[in-house]
Amino acid sequence: MNNHSSRLRPFAPVVVAIALVGLGFVAAAAVSELWASRIDGEAEQIEKNALPSVEHLAAARDALWHLEIASQEYVDAPIERRADALTSIHAARGIIKEELSSELATDKYAGEAEVELDVARTLDALDQLLARIPDTLVGDEVPARVLVQHEARARIADVDTAMHRLMSLNAREGHAEAQNIARVRAISKNLTFSVTAASALFAVLAASAAVRALQRQREVEAAHEAMLSARSIELERFAFRVAHDLLSPLSALQFTLSSLRRSAEKRLPLGDTLARADACLMRSRALVSGVMEFARSGAAPGAARASMHEALDGVLEEARADAADVDFVVLGLDDDALVACSPGILTSILSNLVSNAVKYMEDRPEKRVTVRASLDRAFVHVEIEDTGPGLPPGLEARVFEAYVRGPDNPRPGLGLGLATVKRFVESHGGHVGVDSSPGHGCVFWFDLPRAPGSESQPAK
């Protein structure tokens, strides 16, 4: 018995080391899984609360503008034609009710219930006014019509202000949850690294007998950590960028609605303006759907396809509305240029690059953005050239990194737009770069694979 114990005694440290290594990696996996679940919880809050609330409130505010137009038409219309306008008022009010009911069904942030009560209060005041309008306007008296128009605008403005407060609250909470994802990810990374380092130290004590087991465990741990890191990065950037990328189509929508109101006041045809408003909303939905699909898939490109022509038309339409003093030129764009990514992702790439080009031309004597596109058998190549000041020397190699911005840059931003472009393009098997001429402008370019079935066509 003693001899047997003596033969086993030299192997005791190896057994202990192997046991400690195993326990260490189990702990690392548990820690990683624990923090990953917290990240998933924060991301789920963004997906199921902040984003749906913003979407429903945007739709409700859109219907509110339609209601304002219908109410003005009712006041201005002859008595025999007021029934049609009253039907439009009821239809718009029904949409507002439906969208707000959907928003009320989402989870609540702190303080959100009070703001929702304010929305309900202003809506109740508006409903009371709308109910009184038919009795107030029994004839065509001008003073009564002017009074009703003034009061209707005031009540609708109150409702719009309350809805805007509710949208801002959800946007702030979504941003806070995104920041919490970044904090949790940092803690997870540090804990995982500490446990992994301790496991590696114990593995050294196991000598050659534990090498193979340690290597297998390291491979499992590295794969798990890489998956967690990639997933948390995508969720973090998604949370930061989705609200920003939505601003372009929503700004265009706001401009379109302003035009709609002016056209309504002048009794001009509204068909084209309404079509532009619908297009803005469709681009917003496509952008959100594409980025969310990309985040859920773990940055896998999938089998989606998008038209470069359609995406660029939408982006430039919004850019022209925001920057009327900039000349936009498109060269060499092929109607059949289909790329292997979703329309939302392609819109985000183009929107970030075009808005980045416009942003830095405020004081330039010549303001022009030129978009060039060309095809080969495998890729679509796009260049976006501006007449801005160019990049500071030495920044070209780092401009696509997250949070990198030029020195003494007074313009708002987080430095995530170009990093998002690089992430999206490279995740879809493409390439991205920049050529800068200080004092004369920049040329940002990217290559994206052509969609399956279109790459075999000869380049035009």
N, C-alpha and C positions, 0 to 999 in steps of 0.2 A: 504494500500500500504506500509505504514511504517512497520506494523507488518510482512508483507510478506518479506520485505527486511531484517528485523531483523532475521527472521528464516533462511534465506539463507546466511546471512553474515558469520556464522561459517564455512560454507562449501566452502567459497570462496578460502581459502588457499589450500583445497584439490583439487578443480577444477583447480586452477593455477598450483599446483604441478603436477597433472596428465597431464595437457597440456604441462608443461615443460619436463616431462618425455617423453611424446610422441615425442615432437620436438627433444629432445636429441637423442633418438634412431633413428629417421629419419635421423638426421645429421650423426650419427655413421654409419648407413647403406650407406648413400651417400658418406661419406669419404672413407669407405672400398671399395665401388664399384669404386670410382674414382681412387684410388691407384691400385686396382686390374686391372683396364683397362690399367694403365700404365705398370704394370708388364706383362700383356698379350701382350702389344705392343712390349716390349723389347724381350719377348720370341719369338714372331712372327718374329722379325728381325733375331734372331739366327736361327730359323727353316727355314726361306725363303731366307736368304742371306748367312750367314756365313757357315752353314753346306752344302747347295747345292754347294756353290763355292768351298769348300774344296774337296767335292766328285768329281765334274767335273774336277778340276785341277789334282787330283790324277789319274783319268782315263786318262787324257791327257798326264801326265808324263809317265804313263805306256805305252801308245801308242808311245811316243817319244823313249823309250828304244827299242821297236819293230822296229821303223823306223831306229834306229842306227844299229841294227843287220842286217836288210834288206839291208841297204846301204853298210855295210861291205861285206855282201854276194855278192852284185852286183859287188863290186870292185874285189873281189877274184875269182868270177866265170869265167869260160871260156866264150868267146864271145857268143857261141850258147846257153848258159843257163842263160844269163843275163835278158832275158825277164821275167822269173818267179820272180826274185828278184826285178825287176822294178815294177811288179804288187804288191808285198808286200809293197814296199815303198809307192805307191799311196794309198793302203788300210790303212796303218798306218797314213799317212798324212790326209786321210779323217776322221778318228776317232778323231784326234787332232782337226781338224776344227770343227767337230760336238760338241765335249765337250767344246771347248772354246766359241762357239756360245751360248751354253746353259749357260755358266758362265757369258757371257756378258749380258744375259737377266735378271740376278738378279739385285736387288737394289745395289746402289753403296755407299761405304763408302768414307769418305774424303781421297783424295789421291789415290784412287783405279784406277781411270781413267788413271792417269799418268803411273802407273805400267802396266796396260793393254796395253798402247801404247808401252811400252818397250817390252812386250811380242810380240806384233804384229811386231815391228821392227826386233827383232831377228828371228822371223819366216820368215819374208820377205827375210832376208839375207840367211837363210837356204834354202828357196825355190829357190832362185837364184842359189845357189850352186848345188842343186839337178837337176835343169834344165840344168846345164852345164856338169854334169857328163857324159852323153852319148857321147857328142861331145869331151870331154877331153880324154875319154878312147876309142879311135878308135881302139886300138890294145891291146897288152898285155905288154906294156912297164912298167917295174918295177918302174922307177922313177915317172912316172905319177900316177901309182896306189898308191904309198906311199904318194905322195903329196895330192891326193884326200882323202885318209883315214885320214890323219892328219887334213886337213881343215874341213872334215865332223864332226870329233869328236869335234873340236873347236866350230863349229856353233851349234851343238846339245847341247854342254855344256852351251853355252850362252842362248839358249832357256830354258834349264832346270833351270838355275839360275834365270831367269826372272819369270818362273812359280813358283819357290819356294818362291820368294819374294812376289808374289801375294797370295799364300797360307798362308804365315806367316802373311800378313796384315789382311786377313779374320779371321785367328785364334785369333790375338790380339784383333780385334774389337769384336769378339764373347765373348772373356774373359772380355772385358770392359763392354759389355752389361750385362753379368752375374753379375759383381760387382755392376752395377747400380740396378739390380733386388734386390740384398741384401740391398742396401741403401734405395730403395723405400719401401721395406718390413719393415725395421726398422721404417721409418717415419710413415707408415701406422699403425703399431702396437702401437706406442706412441700416435698418434692422436686418434685412436680408444679407447685406454685405458683411455685417458683424458676425452673424451666425455662420455664414459660409467661410469666413476667415478662421473662426474657431474650429470648424470641422476640418479645414485643410491642415491646421496645426496638429490636431489629433491624428490625422491620416499619416503625417510624417512619422509619428511614433510607431505606426503599424508596419513600417518598412516594406519590403517587397511583397510580403504575404497579403497586404491590404491594397496594393496599387491598383489592381484590376477593378476591385469593388469600388474604390474611390473614384476611378475614372468614369465608371458607369454612372455613379451618383452625380458627379460633376456635370456630365452631359445632360442628365435629367434636370438638374438645377439650372444650368445655363439656358436650356430651352424654355423652362418655365419662367425664368426671370426676363428673358427676351420677349416672350409673349406678353407678360404683364406690362413691361416697359412700353412696348409698341402700342398696346391697347390703351394705356393711360395717356400716352402722348396724343393719340388720335382723339380721345375723348376731350382732353384739355384744349387742344387747338379747335376742335369742333365747337365747344362751348364759347370760346372767345370769338370765333370768326362768324358764327351763324347770324348773330344779331347785326354785326357790321355789314356782312354781305347782303342782308335783307334791306339795308338802308337805301341802296341804289334803286331797286324797283319800287320801294315804297315812296322814295322821294319823287320818282317819276309819276307815281300814282297821285301823290299830293298835288303836283303841278297839273296833272290831267284833270283832277277834280276841281281845281281852281278855274281852269279853262271851262270846265263843264258848268260851273256856276255862272261865269260871265256869259257863256253862250245862252244859258237858260234865262238870264236877266234880259238879254237882247232878243230872246225868242228865235235863236238860230237853230239849225238842225243839230241834233245831239248824237247821231248814230256813230260817226267816226270817233268822237271823243269817248263815248262809252266803250267802243271797241278797244281803244288804247288803254283805258282803265282796266278792262278785262284782261288784256295782254300783260299788263304789269302784275296783276294778281296771279296769273298763270305762271309767269316767270318766278315770282316769289315762291309759289308752291313747288315748282320744279327744282328750284335751288335748295329749299329745305329738304325735300324728299331725296334729292341726289346726295347731299352731304350726309344725311342721316343713314341712308342705305350704305354709303361708303364706310361710315363709322361702325355700323353693325357688322359689316362683313370683315372687320379686322384689316381694313386697307387693301382687300383683295379687289382687283379691277372688275372681275365678273365678265359677263357677256354683253354689257350694255353698248349702245352706239348712239352717237349724237352728230347732228349736222353742224359743221363749222359755220356755214352760211347763216342758218337760223339763229344760232347762239350769238354770233357777232352782231347781227341786225338788232337783236334785243338789247345787247350791252351798249351799242352805239346810240340807240334811241334814247336810253336813259342818260348816257353821257352828254348827248347834245342838249337834253333838257336842263341838265345841271351846269353845263359850261357852254353857253350860247356863243361866247366870244372865241371858242377854239374851233379851228378848221379840222375836220376829220376826213381822211382820205383812205380809201380801200383799194388795193391793187392786187390783181392776180388771184382773186378768190374764186374757186371752182364750186359750182352749185352742188356737185357730187362729192365734196370733201367730207367724208364720214370718218369719225375717229372712234376708237374703242374705249369709250367712257360714257357715263351717264350725262344727259343734258345739263343737269344741275351742277355737276363737277366742272364741265367745260365752261359753263356760264361763270362759275366762281373764278376759274383761272383767268379768263378774258377780262372779267370785271375788275379783278385786283390789278392786272397789268395796265388796263386803260385808265383806271382811276389814279394809279400811281403816276402815270405819264401826265395826266391833267393837273395833278396836285401841285407840281413844282413849276408851273408856267405862269404864275400870277403876274410877275413883273417883266415877263419877256416881251420884246418888241414884236416877235413873230410867234404865234401860238398855233401849232399844227401837230396833229398826231396822225401818223401814217401807218396803216396796217397792211402788211404784205403776207401773202400765203402762197405756198408752192407745194407740189406733191412729188413723191417718188413712189416706187412700188411698195414700200413698207411704211413710210411715215408721211404725216402732214407737218410741214415746217411753217411756223408763223413768226413774223417779226413785228414788233410794235416800237416804232421810232418816234421820239418826241424832240421838240426844239427847246427843251429846258436847259438848266445850267449844267447837266451832267453830274457824275458822281465825284466826290472828293477822291484824289489819288490814293490808291491803296485799299479802297472800300469794295472794289469789284469782287474780290475773292470771298468777302464776308456778307455781302448784301442779302444773300438768301438765307442767312442764319436767323433763328428766332430772336426777337428783341434787339436786333442790330439796327441802329438808325444813324444818320449822319450827325457829326458834331454840331452843336448849337442849332439844332433843327427846331424851329418854333412851331411847326405844324403838328396838329393833334395826331395821335396814333400810338400803337403798341409795338410796331415793328414786327407784326406777324403776317402781313399780307403776302410778301414775297416768300416767306418761309412756307406758308400754306401752298402757294403755287408750286414750289419745288417739291413739297411732299406729295401733292396730288399728281404732278407730272411723272415723277420717278416711280411712284407706286403703280402707275399704269404702264411702266416700261418705256418711258420717254426720257428726254433730256431737256435741260434748261440752262440758260446762260445770259450774259449781258456784255455789250461792248459800249464803252463810255468814251466820249470826247469832252473833257472838261471845258465848259463855256459854250458848247455847241449842242449838247443833248446826249441821249442814250438810245441804244437799240436793245431792248429785251427780246429774247427769242425762246421758243420751245419747240420740241418735236414730240408728237404723240403718234402712237401706232394707228394705222388705218384700220377701220372696222373690218371684221371678217367678211369676206366676199367682195370687198371693194379694193383690197390691195392688189388684186390680180389685174385690174384694169390698167392700161398704159397711162403714164403721166401725160397730162395735157400741157 
